[in-house]
């Protein structure tokens, strides 16, 4: 993994990054792979670069729930099964305390700017390459 610190995010915390491929599009994602990193997620951030996101990595596959507490960026979440395929996509509103369930078991969750998946033709069932 490499470390990424852009000028836009200089005042915001960053995690180790990796690159993923979805439908022929390459993105750079911060990797949250322990409990503390997953709990903080993208909270308190004001922006997210266009082709960047956060990948949440879990040790097992089960139904996951996310909320937007202290998260100011409108996001779309892709829940991903252990096979690397998207099992559910959902838009999430900034600061919303309602949970957004994965519906099906997920080992990963990928948050991107709201609308990114739709704009790039990415749908449920699509595979994500490069997952850790």
MOPEPE-V570616 format. One record per residue. N is the residue number from 1. RES is the residue in one letter. SS is DSSP state (~ for helix, > for strand, _ for the rest). Layout:
BEGIN
n:N res:RES ss:SS
n:N res:RES ss:SS
END
This chain:
BEGIN
n:1 res:X ss:_
n:2 res:X ss:>
n:3 res:X ss:>
n:4 res:X ss:_
n:5 res:X ss:_
n:6 res:X ss:_
n:7 res:X ss:~
n:8 res:X ss:~
n:9 res:X ss:~
n:10 res:X ss:_
n:11 res:X ss:_
n:12 res:X ss:_
n:13 res:X ss:_
n:14 res:X ss:_
n:15 res:X ss:_
n:16 res:X ss:>
n:17 res:X ss:>
n:18 res:X ss:>
n:19 res:X ss:>
n:20 res:X ss:>
n:21 res:X ss:>
n:22 res:X ss:>
n:23 res:X ss:_
n:24 res:X ss:_
n:25 res:X ss:>
n:26 res:X ss:>
n:27 res:X ss:>
n:28 res:X ss:>
n:29 res:X ss:>
n:30 res:X ss:>
n:31 res:X ss:>
n:32 res:X ss:>
n:33 res:X ss:_
n:34 res:X ss:_
n:35 res:X ss:~
n:36 res:X ss:~
n:37 res:X ss:~
n:38 res:X ss:~
n:39 res:X ss:~
n:40 res:X ss:~
n:41 res:X ss:_
n:42 res:X ss:_
n:43 res:X ss:_
n:44 res:X ss:_
n:45 res:X ss:_
n:46 res:X ss:_
n:47 res:X ss:_
n:48 res:X ss:_
n:49 res:X ss:_
n:50 res:X ss:_
n:51 res:X ss:_
n:52 res:X ss:>
n:53 res:X ss:>
n:54 res:X ss:>
n:55 res:X ss:>
n:56 res:X ss:>
n:57 res:X ss:>
n:58 res:X ss:>
n:59 res:X ss:>
n:60 res:X ss:>
n:61 res:X ss:>
n:62 res:X ss:>
n:63 res:X ss:_
n:64 res:X ss:_
n:65 res:X ss:>
n:66 res:X ss:>
n:67 res:X ss:_
n:68 res:X ss:_
n:69 res:X ss:_
n:70 res:X ss:_
n:71 res:X ss:_
n:72 res:X ss:_
n:73 res:X ss:_
n:74 res:X ss:_
n:75 res:X ss:>
n:76 res:X ss:>
n:77 res:X ss:>
n:78 res:X ss:>
n:79 res:X ss:>
n:80 res:X ss:>
n:81 res:X ss:_
n:82 res:X ss:_
n:83 res:X ss:_
n:84 res:X ss:_
n:85 res:X ss:>
n:86 res:X ss:>
n:87 res:X ss:>
n:88 res:X ss:>
n:89 res:X ss:>
n:90 res:X ss:>
n:91 res:X ss:>
n:92 res:X ss:>
n:93 res:X ss:_
n:94 res:X ss:_
n:95 res:X ss:_
n:96 res:X ss:_
n:97 res:X ss:_
n:98 res:X ss:_
n:99 res:X ss:_
n:100 res:X ss:>
n:101 res:X ss:>
n:102 res:X ss:_
n:103 res:X ss:_
n:104 res:X ss:_
n:105 res:X ss:_
n:106 res:X ss:>
n:107 res:X ss:>
n:108 res:X ss:>
n:109 res:X ss:>
n:110 res:X ss:>
n:111 res:X ss:>
n:112 res:X ss:>
n:113 res:X ss:>
n:114 res:X ss:_
n:115 res:X ss:_
n:116 res:X ss:~
n:117 res:X ss:~
n:118 res:X ss:~
n:119 res:X ss:~
n:120 res:X ss:_
n:121 res:X ss:_
n:122 res:X ss:_
n:123 res:X ss:_
n:124 res:X ss:_
n:125 res:X ss:_
n:126 res:X ss:_
n:127 res:X ss:>
n:128 res:X ss:>
n:129 res:X ss:>
n:130 res:X ss:_
n:131 res:X ss:_
n:132 res:X ss:_
END
